[in-house]
Amino acid sequence: MKLIEVKDIRDNIGEEVRIKGWVKNYRKGSSKLRFVIFRDGSGIVQAVAFKPEMGEDKFEKVKQITIESSLEIIGIPTKHPKKEDVYEFQLTDLNIINIADEYPIGKKEHGVDFLLSNRHLWLRSPSQNAALKIRHTVYHAISEYLNENGFYRFDSPILTPNASEGTTTLFEVPYFDIGPAFLSQSGQLYLEAGIMSLGKVYDFGPVFRAEKSKTRKHLTEFWMMDAEAAFVEHEENMDIQEELIRFVIRKVIERNKKELELLKRDVEQLKKADAHFIRMTHREVIKMLKDKGIDIDYHDDFGAAEEEMITEDFDVPVFVEKWPKEIKSFYMKRDKEDPDLVLGADLIAPEGFGEIIGGSQREDDHEILLNRIKREGYDLKDYQWFLDLRKYGSVPHSGFGIGLERLIQWISGIKHIREVIPFPRMINRINP
């Protein structure tokens, strides 16, 4: 007898098969009838147990099951008698693998703290299942785009001797007799070495930031995709980012229709974002915000409220480019037309979801970068290898970083970042 997954039921109508999974819910139809809502990793199906067809002994096994019990169900897939494109499973037998204790997460409302403390169980809920499936698609769509466009996977280290932008938001760890090391907050500096060998590279993995932030957009451990490309300058850098994000949008709409529907995501609004992105300079954005009555200066960064206002009149993400050098990183290339500005760009998602990408053209001149590192007060010996990249065949190059969870938040419509990563790490939580 063939073992299948729930997703394959439509291809096995009328054929007796086996499926392994868990009891999501069940209800009593009558003394002779039970409905078991059954799930595996691929989907959910209603299994119908009818005593006259199963026989008394087999039907007794059905009566033993509890929510989240693990089973192997045996039966025949059929089309639903009333609903189009919906399928049922007519039980002929079942094998009990484990009878679950009383499940702590019920139909009643639970507080966030309770759900996070039971995150290992909350992951089984339909909404969390949907979020993680969208996460899977987003992760692979990013990789797919980069792999198809000449980028090589280049794994940068998680333990680093220095920071890419200072140590104020880094986790410090002891490293044998050498002294302190840090958990990486970005693979960018190492990727810049990679492009001198491979041309275009990216990494994709966990990064760590010790920011004491409690917003719905912050985690202390999250996933970042950093990409770097040789011979790519500022405008082309934004072109690549736009193409990539639009590619991801299309893949999620194509592959996660059911999950988006379950999460009540406005797919039509998401489709509108698959159009040419808006590009505005930092100065233009400041003026726009001033015109809207916001008290902000031309050398200020943006908070969540400002980011929301930036996109409130647009259906597509907005690139904010050419920032004042004082509020951006030392490694960003200056604008030839205005040396007080850097050729950096942040991509702000619409619908109030905020920044999802930060990128820039990198400074490729050795002497300029050397002087900046000195001005920042960084230890030159920590950055000597990084400066070497400007001494031996330096070229114009650019890169960007995508916060995976923030991108998933926007695409899925989920408001809080804690629900788009399997086990969120926040300043007040490290369990389970």
C-alpha positions as CSV (number, residue, x, y, z in Angstrom):
1,M,0.0,0.0,0.0
2,K,1.4,3.3,-1.1
3,L,2.5,6.0,1.4
4,I,1.6,9.5,0.3
5,E,1.5,13.0,1.6
6,V,-1.7,15.1,2.1
7,K,-0.7,17.3,-0.9
8,D,-0.8,14.2,-3.2
9,I,-4.4,13.2,-2.3
10,R,-5.9,14.6,-5.5
11,D,-3.6,12.3,-7.5
12,N,-4.8,9.2,-5.7
13,I,-8.6,9.4,-5.9
14,G,-10.2,6.0,-5.3
15,E,-7.0,4.2,-4.4
16,E,-6.3,2.9,-0.9
17,V,-3.2,4.7,0.5
18,R,-1.4,5.5,3.8
19,I,-0.6,8.9,5.3
20,K,1.5,9.7,8.4
21,G,0.9,12.8,10.5
22,W,-1.0,14.4,13.4
23,V,-4.6,15.1,14.5
24,K,-5.2,18.8,14.2
25,N,-8.8,18.4,15.5
26,Y,-11.7,16.0,15.5
27,R,-15.5,16.1,16.1
28,K,-18.3,13.6,16.6
29,G,-20.9,13.5,13.9
30,S,-23.0,10.7,15.5
31,S,-22.4,7.6,17.5
32,K,-21.3,6.0,14.2
33,L,-19.5,8.9,12.6
34,R,-16.2,10.8,13.4
35,F,-14.5,13.5,11.5
36,V,-10.7,13.8,12.0
37,I,-8.9,16.9,10.8
38,F,-5.5,15.4,9.9
39,R,-2.3,17.2,9.0
40,D,1.2,16.4,7.8
41,G,3.9,18.9,6.8
42,S,2.3,19.3,3.3
43,G,-1.3,20.0,4.1
44,I,-4.6,19.3,5.9
45,V,-7.4,16.9,5.1
46,Q,-10.6,15.8,6.7
47,A,-10.6,12.1,7.4
48,V,-14.1,10.5,7.7
49,A,-14.5,7.5,10.0
50,F,-17.9,5.6,9.5
51,K,-18.4,2.7,11.9
52,P,-20.4,0.4,9.5
53,E,-17.6,0.6,6.9
54,M,-14.6,0.4,9.3
55,G,-16.0,-2.2,11.7
56,E,-16.3,-1.9,15.5
57,D,-12.7,-2.7,16.4
58,K,-11.1,-0.2,14.0
59,F,-13.7,2.4,14.9
60,E,-12.8,2.0,18.6
61,K,-9.3,3.1,17.7
62,V,-10.6,6.3,16.2
63,K,-12.4,7.0,19.5
64,Q,-9.1,6.9,21.4
65,I,-7.3,9.7,19.6
66,T,-6.7,13.1,21.0
67,I,-5.6,16.4,19.5
68,E,-2.0,16.2,18.3
69,S,-1.8,12.4,18.5
70,S,0.4,11.0,15.8
71,L,-1.1,8.4,13.5
72,E,-0.8,6.5,10.3
73,I,-4.2,6.7,8.6
74,I,-5.3,4.2,5.9
75,G,-8.1,4.9,3.5
76,I,-9.4,6.1,0.2
77,P,-9.1,9.7,-1.0
78,T,-12.4,11.0,-2.5
79,K,-13.7,14.3,-3.9
80,H,-15.8,16.4,-1.4
81,P,-19.5,15.9,-2.2
82,K,-20.3,19.6,-2.2
83,K,-17.1,21.6,-2.4
84,E,-15.1,22.2,-5.6
85,D,-11.4,21.3,-5.5
86,V,-11.7,19.9,-2.0
87,Y,-10.9,16.4,-1.0
88,E,-11.7,14.0,1.9
89,F,-10.2,10.8,3.2
90,Q,-12.4,7.8,3.8
91,L,-10.8,5.9,6.7
92,T,-10.6,2.1,6.5
93,D,-8.1,1.7,9.3
94,L,-5.5,3.6,11.4
95,N,-2.3,2.8,13.4
96,I,-1.8,4.9,16.5
97,I,1.8,6.0,16.9
98,N,1.4,8.2,20.0
99,I,-1.6,9.3,22.0
100,A,-1.0,12.9,22.9
101,D,-1.5,14.3,26.4
102,E,-4.0,17.1,26.7
103,Y,-2.8,19.8,24.3
104,P,-2.0,23.1,26.1
105,I,-2.8,25.4,23.1
106,G,-6.6,25.3,22.7
107,K,-9.2,27.2,20.7
108,K,-9.4,30.0,23.4
109,E,-7.3,33.1,23.1
110,H,-3.8,32.9,24.6
111,G,-1.5,35.7,25.5
112,V,1.7,36.4,23.5
113,D,3.9,35.4,26.4
114,F,2.2,32.1,26.8
115,L,2.5,31.4,23.0
116,L,6.2,32.3,22.9
117,S,6.9,30.2,26.0
118,N,5.2,27.3,24.0
119,R,6.8,28.3,20.7
120,H,7.8,24.7,20.1
121,L,4.1,23.8,20.0
122,W,2.7,27.1,18.6
123,L,4.7,26.3,15.4
124,R,2.0,23.7,14.6
125,S,-0.8,26.3,14.3
126,P,-2.0,27.0,10.7
127,S,-0.9,30.7,10.8
128,Q,2.6,29.8,11.9
129,N,2.8,26.9,9.5
130,A,1.9,29.4,6.7
131,A,4.5,31.9,7.8
132,L,7.2,29.3,7.8
133,K,6.2,28.0,4.3
134,I,6.4,31.6,3.0
135,R,9.8,32.0,4.7
136,H,11.0,28.9,2.8
137,T,9.9,30.3,-0.5
138,V,11.4,33.7,0.2
139,Y,14.8,32.2,1.2
140,H,14.9,30.0,-1.9
141,A,13.7,32.7,-4.3
142,I,16.5,35.0,-3.1
143,S,19.0,32.3,-3.7
144,E,17.4,31.3,-7.0
145,Y,17.6,34.8,-8.4
146,L,21.2,35.3,-7.3
147,N,22.3,31.9,-8.6
148,E,20.7,32.6,-12.0
149,N,22.4,36.0,-12.2
150,G,26.0,35.1,-11.8
151,F,26.4,35.3,-8.0
152,Y,28.3,32.6,-6.1
153,R,27.5,31.5,-2.6
154,F,30.4,32.6,-0.3
155,D,30.1,31.7,3.3
156,S,31.5,34.4,5.6
157,P,32.5,33.6,9.2
158,I,30.1,34.1,12.1
159,L,33.0,34.6,14.6
160,T,34.9,37.8,13.7
161,P,37.8,39.7,15.3
162,N,36.2,43.1,14.6
163,A,33.0,44.8,13.6
164,S,31.9,46.1,10.2
165,E,30.6,49.3,11.8
166,G,32.0,49.5,15.4
167,T,31.3,47.2,18.4
168,T,28.5,49.0,20.2
169,T,25.8,46.6,19.1
170,L,27.9,43.4,19.0
171,F,27.9,40.3,21.2
172,E,31.3,39.7,22.6
173,V,32.6,36.1,23.2
174,P,35.9,34.9,24.6
175,Y,38.1,33.2,22.0
176,F,40.6,31.0,23.7
177,D,43.9,32.8,24.5
178,I,43.5,35.3,21.7
179,G,41.0,37.6,23.5
180,P,37.5,38.8,22.6
181,A,35.8,37.8,19.4
182,F,32.4,39.0,18.2
183,L,29.3,37.4,16.7
184,S,29.0,38.7,13.2
185,Q,26.5,41.4,12.4
186,S,27.2,41.3,8.7
187,G,29.3,39.3,6.2
188,Q,29.9,42.4,4.0
189,L,33.7,42.9,4.6
190,Y,34.5,39.3,3.9
191,L,32.3,39.4,0.8
192,E,34.3,42.3,-0.5
193,A,37.3,39.9,-0.5
194,G,35.2,37.3,-2.3
195,I,34.4,39.5,-5.2
196,M,38.1,39.9,-6.1
197,S,38.1,36.1,-6.8
198,L,34.6,35.3,-7.9
199,G,33.2,38.7,-9.2
200,K,29.7,38.4,-7.6
201,V,29.1,36.7,-4.3
202,Y,26.5,36.4,-1.5
203,D,26.2,34.9,1.9
204,F,23.0,33.9,3.7
205,G,23.0,33.1,7.4
206,P,22.3,34.2,11.0
207,V,23.7,37.5,12.2
208,F,23.5,39.1,15.7
209,R,22.9,42.6,16.9
210,A,22.9,43.5,20.6
211,E,20.5,46.4,20.2
212,K,18.2,46.9,23.1
213,S,15.1,47.4,21.0
214,K,11.7,46.1,21.7
215,T,9.9,47.0,18.5
216,R,7.9,44.7,16.3
217,K,10.8,44.8,13.8
218,H,13.7,43.9,15.9
219,L,15.4,40.6,16.8
220,T,18.8,40.0,18.4
221,E,19.4,37.0,16.1
222,F,18.1,37.1,12.6
223,W,18.9,36.0,9.0
224,M,20.7,38.3,6.5
225,M,21.5,37.9,2.9
226,D,24.5,40.1,2.0
227,A,25.6,40.4,-1.7
228,E,28.6,42.1,-3.2
229,A,29.5,42.6,-6.9
230,A,32.6,43.9,-8.6
231,F,32.3,46.5,-11.3
232,V,28.8,47.4,-10.2
233,E,28.1,51.0,-9.3
234,H,25.4,52.8,-7.4
235,E,22.6,52.9,-10.0
236,E,23.1,49.3,-11.1
237,N,23.2,48.2,-7.5
238,M,19.6,49.5,-7.0
239,D,18.6,47.9,-10.3
240,I,19.7,44.5,-9.0
241,Q,17.9,45.0,-5.7
242,E,14.7,45.9,-7.5
243,E,14.8,43.0,-9.8
244,L,15.5,40.6,-6.9
245,I,12.6,41.8,-4.7
246,R,10.1,41.8,-7.6
247,F,11.3,38.2,-8.4
248,V,10.6,37.2,-4.8
249,I,7.1,38.7,-4.8
250,R,6.2,36.8,-8.0
251,K,7.5,33.5,-6.5
252,V,5.6,33.9,-3.3
253,I,2.3,34.7,-5.1
254,E,2.9,31.7,-7.4
255,R,3.9,29.2,-4.7
256,N,2.1,30.3,-1.6
257,K,-1.5,31.1,-2.7
258,K,-3.1,29.1,0.1
259,E,-0.7,30.5,2.8
260,L,-1.3,34.1,1.8
261,E,-5.1,33.5,1.8
262,L,-4.9,31.9,5.3
263,L,-3.0,34.9,6.6
264,K,-5.5,37.2,4.9
265,R,-2.8,39.0,3.0
266,D,-4.1,41.4,0.3
267,V,-2.5,39.7,-2.7
268,E,-3.7,42.4,-5.1
269,Q,-1.8,45.0,-3.0
270,L,1.2,42.8,-3.2
271,K,0.9,42.5,-6.9
272,K,0.9,46.3,-7.2
273,A,4.4,46.3,-5.7
274,D,5.7,44.3,-8.7
275,A,6.3,47.5,-10.6
276,H,9.1,50.0,-11.0
277,F,10.2,51.2,-7.6
278,I,10.3,54.9,-6.6
279,R,13.7,56.5,-6.2
280,M,14.1,59.6,-4.1
281,T,17.2,61.3,-2.5
282,H,17.4,61.7,1.2
283,R,17.0,65.5,0.8
284,E,13.9,65.0,-1.3
285,V,12.4,62.7,1.3
286,I,13.2,65.2,4.1
287,K,11.5,67.9,2.2
288,M,8.4,65.7,1.6
289,L,8.3,64.9,5.3
290,K,8.6,68.6,6.2
291,D,5.7,69.4,3.8
292,K,3.7,66.8,5.7
293,G,4.3,68.6,9.0
294,I,7.1,66.4,10.4
295,D,9.7,68.1,12.5
296,I,12.9,66.7,10.9
297,D,16.3,68.0,9.8
298,Y,18.3,67.4,6.6
299,H,20.9,65.4,8.6
300,D,18.4,63.2,10.4
301,D,17.8,59.5,10.0
302,F,14.3,58.0,9.9
303,G,12.3,56.2,12.6
304,A,9.3,53.9,12.0
305,A,6.8,56.7,11.8
306,E,8.9,58.5,9.1
307,E,9.4,55.3,7.1
308,E,5.6,54.7,7.1
309,M,5.0,58.2,5.9
310,I,7.6,57.9,3.1
311,T,5.6,55.1,1.4
312,E,2.0,56.1,2.3
313,D,1.4,57.5,-1.1
314,F,3.0,54.7,-3.0
315,D,2.1,51.0,-3.7
316,V,5.7,50.1,-4.4
317,P,8.9,50.2,-2.3
318,V,10.9,53.5,-2.2
319,F,14.6,53.8,-2.5
320,V,16.0,56.6,-0.3
321,E,19.4,57.3,-1.8
322,K,22.3,59.8,-1.4
323,W,22.4,60.2,2.4
324,P,24.5,62.7,4.4
325,K,27.9,61.1,5.1
326,E,27.6,61.8,8.8
327,I,24.8,59.3,9.3
328,K,26.1,56.5,7.1
329,S,29.1,54.0,7.4
330,F,32.7,54.8,6.7
331,Y,33.0,52.4,3.8
332,M,30.4,54.1,1.6
333,K,31.5,55.9,-1.6
334,R,31.0,59.6,-1.7
335,D,28.9,61.2,-4.4
336,K,31.1,62.9,-7.0
337,E,28.5,65.7,-7.4
338,D,28.3,66.3,-3.7
339,P,31.1,64.9,-1.4
340,D,28.9,65.5,1.6
341,L,26.6,62.7,0.4
342,V,27.2,59.0,0.1
343,L,26.1,56.7,-2.7
344,G,24.0,54.6,-0.4
345,A,20.3,53.6,-0.6
346,D,17.8,52.1,1.8
347,L,14.8,50.4,0.4
348,I,11.6,51.1,2.3
349,A,8.7,48.7,1.9
350,P,5.1,50.1,1.6
351,E,2.1,49.5,4.0
352,G,4.1,50.6,7.0
353,F,6.7,47.7,7.0
354,G,9.7,49.9,6.8
355,E,13.3,49.3,5.7
356,I,14.0,45.9,4.2
357,I,17.4,46.5,2.4
358,G,20.4,48.7,3.0
359,G,23.1,49.0,0.4
360,S,25.7,51.2,-1.2
361,Q,28.6,51.6,-3.5
362,R,31.8,50.9,-1.5
363,E,34.8,53.1,-1.3
364,D,37.5,51.6,-3.5
365,D,40.3,54.1,-2.9
366,H,42.9,52.9,-0.4
367,E,44.0,56.3,0.9
368,I,40.5,57.6,1.3
369,L,39.4,54.5,3.2
370,L,42.5,54.5,5.4
371,N,41.9,58.1,6.5
372,R,38.3,57.3,7.3
373,I,39.2,54.3,9.5
374,K,41.7,56.6,11.3
375,R,39.0,59.2,11.9
376,E,36.6,56.7,13.2
377,G,39.2,55.6,15.8
378,Y,39.3,52.0,14.7
379,D,42.3,49.8,15.3
380,L,44.2,49.7,11.9
381,K,45.5,46.3,12.5
382,D,42.0,44.9,12.5
383,Y,41.3,46.4,9.1
384,Q,44.6,45.9,7.4
385,W,43.3,43.0,5.4
386,F,40.3,45.0,4.4
387,L,42.6,47.9,3.2
388,D,44.7,45.4,1.2
389,L,41.7,44.8,-1.1
390,R,42.2,48.4,-2.2
391,K,45.9,47.9,-2.8
392,Y,45.9,44.9,-5.0
393,G,43.6,45.4,-8.0
394,S,40.9,47.6,-6.5
395,V,37.7,48.1,-8.6
396,P,34.4,49.9,-8.3
397,H,32.0,47.6,-6.4
398,S,28.7,47.7,-4.6
399,G,26.6,45.6,-2.3
400,F,23.5,45.3,-0.2
401,G,22.0,43.4,2.7
402,I,18.4,42.0,3.0
403,G,16.9,41.3,6.4
404,L,15.1,38.1,5.7
405,E,12.6,38.4,8.5
406,R,11.6,42.0,7.6
407,L,11.1,41.0,4.0
408,I,8.9,38.1,5.0
409,Q,6.9,40.4,7.3
410,W,6.0,42.7,4.4
411,I,5.3,40.0,1.9
412,S,3.2,37.9,4.3
413,G,1.5,40.9,5.9
414,I,2.5,39.6,9.4
415,K,2.9,42.5,11.7
416,H,5.4,41.2,14.3
417,I,8.8,39.8,13.4
418,R,8.7,37.2,16.1
419,E,6.2,35.2,14.0
420,V,8.4,34.8,10.9
421,I,11.3,33.0,12.4
422,P,11.0,29.6,14.1
423,F,12.5,30.5,17.5
424,P,12.7,34.3,18.0
425,R,15.5,35.7,20.1
426,M,14.7,39.1,21.6
427,I,16.2,41.1,24.5
428,N,13.8,39.6,27.0
429,R,13.6,36.1,25.6
430,I,16.0,33.3,24.8
431,N,13.7,30.3,25.6
432,P,12.7,27.8,24.3
